Amino acid sequence: MTLFEAKDVAVQFGGIKAVDGVSFTVEKGKVFTIIGPNGAGKTTLFNLISRIYDPSQGSLHFAGGEITNVAPHRVAALGIARTFQNIELFEHATVLQNLLLGRHAHRKSNLVSEIFFMPSVRRMEVEHREKAEQIIDFLDLEHYRDSLIAGLPYGVRKVVELGRALCTEPTLLLLDEPSSGLNTEETEDMAFWIHDIKNDLGITVLMVEHDMALVSEVSDEVLALNYGRVLATGTPSQVQEHPEVVKAYLGT
């Protein structure tokens, strides 16, 4: 079953086509990875899906509906969550507080009920905290629950950002270079989390990644981009052995 589909998507900045007629489908329950050299258009493609950019052509479809013109602030409520290549966390808030921010898409209260902290708001607050605690337990963040982000190692911050995305209860999780800046052991842990996110939580993953060992370990399907165009799609081994992909990475 197709969960997400991009149809002939393109975006242009001045005279440069950062993404040029890209089409692909992501099947539900799979890990789909986009690879390519620097400047290939990978993060730009993520920004299109997140609705940060508007495509100059083509369309985007998610869960049976078109999202090409959906406002960016509505994306999380649809069931799409994202992490960023450069970590985007509130440094002077705790791990728990950052995770609770991921629950914003599920808030259903109004200003009056919030001011008077009515029973419905109290029940909702308990529900949000329970969900955040479940993610803390899932990602082994118990030791850091009440720690400020500013005092945490980079690798832990990466996991916290992943946790905040999971707190939105997404159907599709976009991971933008999840191993960036991590050491070997932390990358192995990230592979573990990705497997569990797919198998235990039932979340479909769309990932941009440079680490080919991680790509090979967790991916069901891979798409290779270069200069905004699709070079190859297939299994990790098929794509890595494709002549055009080898040429893009290593040159002629």
C-alpha positions in Angstrom: 0.0 0.0 0.0 1.4 3.4 -1.0 1.5 5.9 1.8 3.4 8.7 0.1 3.9 9.6 -3.5 5.8 12.4 -5.3 4.8 12.9 -9.0 7.2 14.8 -11.3 8.1 17.2 -8.6 10.4 20.1 -9.3 11.5 23.4 -7.6 13.6 26.1 -9.1 15.6 28.9 -7.4 16.5 31.5 -10.0 18.0 29.6 -12.9 18.9 26.6 -10.9 16.6 23.5 -10.7 17.3 22.1 -7.2 14.8 19.2 -7.8 14.1 18.3 -11.4 11.1 16.1 -12.2 11.5 13.6 -9.3 8.9 10.8 -8.9 8.8 8.0 -6.3 6.5 6.2 -4.0 7.0 5.1 -0.4 5.1 2.0 0.7 3.5 1.8 4.2 5.7 0.1 6.8 9.0 0.5 4.9 12.2 2.5 5.3 12.8 4.5 2.1 16.1 6.2 1.8 17.3 9.1 -0.5 21.0 9.3 -1.1 23.3 11.4 -3.3 26.3 13.7 -3.2 26.2 17.1 -1.6 24.0 19.5 -3.5 22.0 16.6 -5.1 18.7 18.1 -3.8 17.9 15.7 -1.0 17.1 18.2 1.7 15.3 20.4 -0.8 13.1 17.5 -1.5 12.4 17.1 2.2 11.6 20.8 2.4 9.0 20.3 -0.4 7.4 17.4 1.5 7.4 19.5 4.8 5.8 22.3 2.7 8.6 24.7 3.5 9.0 25.1 -0.2 6.3 25.1 -2.9 7.0 23.0 -6.0 7.1 24.7 -9.3 5.7 21.6 -10.9 4.3 18.2 -10.0 2.3 17.1 -7.0 2.7 15.4 -3.5 0.3 12.8 -2.2 0.0 11.4 1.4 -2.4 8.8 2.8 -4.7 9.0 -0.3 -4.9 12.8 -0.4 -3.0 15.6 -2.2 -0.9 17.8 0.1 0.8 19.9 -2.6 -0.9 23.1 -1.3 -1.2 22.2 2.4 0.0 24.9 4.7 3.2 24.1 6.6 1.6 24.3 10.0 -0.9 21.6 9.1 1.7 19.0 8.1 2.2 17.6 11.6 -1.5 17.2 12.2 -1.8 15.2 9.0 0.7 12.6 10.4 4.0 13.7 9.0 6.9 14.5 11.4 10.5 15.5 10.7 13.9 15.8 12.2 16.5 18.2 10.9 20.1 17.9 9.7 21.0 20.7 12.1 19.4 19.9 15.5 16.4 22.3 16.2 15.7 22.0 20.0 15.0 24.6 22.7 18.4 24.5 24.5 17.2 26.1 27.8 14.3 23.7 28.2 14.5 20.1 29.6 14.3 16.9 27.6 10.7 16.3 28.8 9.7 19.9 27.9 11.1 19.5 24.4 9.2 16.2 23.9 6.0 17.7 25.1 6.3 20.4 22.4 5.9 17.5 20.0 2.3 17.0 21.3 1.1 20.4 20.0 -0.6 18.8 17.0 -2.9 16.9 19.4 -4.0 19.8 21.6 -7.8 20.4 21.4 -8.4 22.9 24.2 -9.3 26.6 23.9 -8.0 29.7 25.6 -10.8 29.7 28.3 -10.3 26.1 29.3 -6.6 26.5 29.5 -6.8 29.6 31.7 -9.1 27.9 34.2 -7.3 24.5 33.8 -10.6 22.7 33.4 -10.9 18.9 33.8 -10.7 18.3 30.1 -7.4 20.2 30.0 -6.1 18.2 33.0 -7.0 14.9 31.3 -5.3 16.1 28.1 -2.1 17.1 30.0 -2.0 13.7 31.7 -2.4 12.0 28.2 0.4 14.2 26.7 2.8 13.4 29.6 2.1 9.7 29.4 2.9 9.7 25.7 6.1 11.7 26.3 7.1 9.2 29.1 6.5 6.3 26.7 8.9 7.9 24.2 11.5 8.5 26.9 11.3 4.9 27.8 11.4 3.7 24.2 14.6 5.8 23.5 16.2 5.1 26.9 16.2 8.8 27.8 15.2 8.3 31.5 18.6 9.5 32.8 18.2 12.8 30.8 14.4 13.5 31.4 15.0 16.6 33.5 18.3 17.8 32.0 18.5 21.0 30.0 19.3 20.4 26.3 22.2 22.9 26.6 24.1 20.5 28.8 23.7 17.4 26.8 26.1 15.7 24.4 25.4 16.0 20.7 24.5 12.3 20.3 21.8 12.6 23.0 20.4 15.7 21.5 20.0 13.8 18.2 17.9 11.2 20.1 15.8 13.9 21.8 15.0 15.5 18.5 14.0 12.0 17.2 11.8 11.6 20.4 10.1 15.0 19.8 9.1 13.9 16.3 7.8 10.6 17.6 5.7 12.4 20.2 3.6 13.8 17.3 2.5 10.1 16.7 3.4 10.3 13.0 2.4 7.9 10.2 5.4 9.1 8.1 8.7 10.1 9.8 11.2 12.1 7.8 14.7 11.7 9.1 17.2 14.2 7.6 20.7 12.7 8.0 20.1 11.0 11.4 23.7 9.8 11.7 25.2 13.2 10.9 27.8 14.1 13.7 27.4 10.7 15.4 30.2 8.3 16.3 30.2 4.7 15.3 28.5 3.5 18.5 25.9 6.2 18.3 25.2 5.4 14.6 24.6 1.7 15.6 22.2 2.9 18.2 20.4 5.0 15.6 20.0 1.9 13.3 18.5 0.1 16.3 16.0 2.9 16.8 15.0 3.0 13.2 14.4 -0.7 13.1 12.2 -0.4 16.2 10.4 2.6 14.9 9.4 0.6 11.8 8.8 -2.8 13.5 7.5 -1.9 16.9 5.8 1.4 16.3 4.6 0.7 12.8 5.8 4.0 11.5 7.0 4.4 7.8 10.3 6.1 7.5 11.6 8.4 4.7 15.2 9.1 5.3 18.1 11.2 3.8 21.4 9.7 4.7 25.1 9.7 3.7 26.3 6.8 5.8 26.0 3.9 3.4 26.5 1.3 6.1 23.5 2.7 7.9 21.6 2.9 4.6 22.3 -0.8 3.8 21.4 -1.9 7.3 18.0 -0.3 7.6 16.6 0.5 4.1 14.0 -1.5 2.2 14.4 0.8 -0.9 16.8 3.5 -1.9 16.6 6.3 -4.4 19.8 8.0 -5.6 19.7 11.7 -6.7 22.3 13.9 -8.4 21.8 17.5 -9.6 18.1 17.2 -8.6 17.4 14.2 -10.9 16.8 10.5 -10.1 19.8 8.3 -11.0 18.5 5.0 -9.8 16.0 3.3 -7.4 16.0 -0.2 -6.0 17.5 -2.2 -3.1 20.5 -0.8 -1.3 22.9 -3.1 -3.1 21.3 -2.5 -6.5 21.6 1.3 -6.2 25.1 1.2 -4.8 26.3 -0.9 -7.7 24.5 1.2 -10.4 27.0 2.7 -12.8 25.5 6.2 -12.7 25.5 6.2 -8.9 29.2 5.1 -8.8 30.0 7.8 -11.4 28.2 10.5 -9.3 30.1 9.6 -6.1 33.5 8.7 -7.6 33.7 10.5 -10.9 34.7 8.9 -14.2 
